[in-house]
Amino acid sequence: MKIHYRIQGKEIEIVRCFGTDRSVRVPEAIDGMPVTKVSAYAFSARKDREEKDIFLCESEEAVLSGQEEHLLAGWEIEEVRLPDTLKEIGNYIFYGCKKLRQLEFSDSLTQIGSGAFTGCSGLKELHVHMLAGEKSCVKEILGDLWQRIDVTFTHADGQEIQLVFPEHYEEAVENTPARILFTQHHGSGNNYRQCFYNRELDCRKYDELFSVAKAQDKTDVLSDLVFKRLRYPAELTKSACESYEQFVRDRQTDILVYLVKKEKMEELKEMSRRKLWTEEGLETGIKTAAEQQNTEFLSFLMNEKHKSFPEKKKKFVL
């Protein structure tokens, strides 16, 4: 990879990246100096003009490969890994990056430029390295995005929290007789985006919103949300756990159709571990697995049915 950069004091500011891979990994240091900032429009294809007063860093692999490298911006990037040393990203850094799906960074990143995620409609995942404590810039990033975002927080001690932040959008609805326009809100995503206090995630507040989500979001989104909390139960209270488990029992037929079609085996194993099966749900899951010709899931579900609901042997009385 080839990088255009500036030196600010004894720190590095990344200006542009060039390469052949749609997955970009920004280095932690250049010439022994830490990378602490990525400049405005760095990954955007809509930058008015390129910088001239810059330095060039080119990796040895890039030189030896002989492949022609192109600007990594706009539609050319799908994943970006920002270094743990990074403190700031500039204005409109990802402006128009519609294919950007995944962003990885650490809690060292505290300053987000205005419009940084404008046009990032394809962004689906955030991976956050929690190195110093509980504060992060996740709330600011989520506030700029309306679509569903899955966030993984990984702490220094290895603890992991995985959360689903559902989508939300607004719709202007006209009351024709009164000639009044009013705004109608859809999805629980805006509520979930408020589950932060002073940049710290509040898991209890997140869990308390599940009743709102059940009324507004689809089963597949709710299923992912529930199983991420059950599989990574950091700060999960007993009452919240029971609420999630009851949801799995109540909507099991729809949930199993989704899990089987999307081949989510770990979620099925979680249901088995927690003994959440219903006979009707297992029958639906088995039927779906058979229709999908998925022998692995079919075998697993049939085995669970045999263990959970064994057939009673018929007795014949003469």
Buried (B, 14 or more C-beta within 10 A) or exposed (E): BBBBBBEEEEBBBBBBBBBEBBEBBBBBEBEEBBBBBBBBBBBBBEBEEEEEEBEEBEEEEBEEEEEEBEBBBBEBBBBBBBBBBBBBBBBBBBBBBEBBBBBBBBBBBEEBBEBBBBBBBBBBEBBBBBEEEBBBBBBBBBBBBBBBBBBBBBBEEEEEBBBBBBBBEEEEEEEEEEEEEEEEEEBBBBBBBBBBEEBEBBBEBBBBBBEBBBEBBEBBBBBBBBBBBBBBBBEBEEEBBEBBBEBBEEBBBBBBBBBBBEEBEEBBEBBBEEEBBBEEBBBBBBBBBBEBEBEEBBEBBBEBBEEBEEEEEEEEEE
